[in-house]
Amino acid sequence: MIMNRFLQRLPRLSYRAKVAMLLVCGVVVGLGGLFLYLLRFHTYLGDDPSACVNCHIMTPYYATWMHGAHARNTTCNDCHVPHDNVFRKYFFKGKDGMNHVYKFVTRQERQAIQAIDESAEVIMENCVRCHATLNTELVNTGRITYMDAKCDEGKACWDCHRDVAHGRMNSLSSTPGAEVPLPDSPVPDWLQKMLN
């Protein structure tokens, strides 16, 4: 009944054209949903650090974070996305994620990832945000921004704290025996049994 009303409202298309259009839309939506499922898209909506290792290139970063001091109190998102409002957080997270996907698909990823200026600015904002008491009361370094550091008006946090939060990133040898949670296969068990 609802389908018939929808089909009647479509302008001047033959019944066959309307059905074909609905089938094409269904296939596109279905394949899009399957694509998002296979990418484990739902894992990126939360703050679970193991979502980062959906992409193999993030494995050493996860391992070095996991064995560092920040693993006790922070997730990847605590450092790598803005926290001033929820809209900026998810917009930045989506845009940054699409940049990672683009670089991976076009094979432009580097062996050792380096933050672009926009990401570095967010990381520095979060260093200052989390360590505000230390920076303003105990050490009295004041508030410096990443752009100040870029203009040689101070230093970025990692200029002095090189090994935070990922340690030395020469290789996984900096974290011997590190176990990284591999993502579960998106292929259902019943299908895997058929393939074996």
ABEGO torsion letter per residue (X at the ends): XAAAAAAAABBGBBAAAAAAAAAAAAAAAAAAAAAAAAAGAAAAABABAAAAAABAAAAAAAAAAAABAAAAABBAAAAABBAABAAAAAAAAAAAAAAAAAAAAAGABBABBBBBAAAAAAAAAAAAAAAAAAAAAAAGAEBBBAAAAAAGAEBBAAAABAAOAAEBAABAAABBGBBBBBBBBABBAAAAAAAX
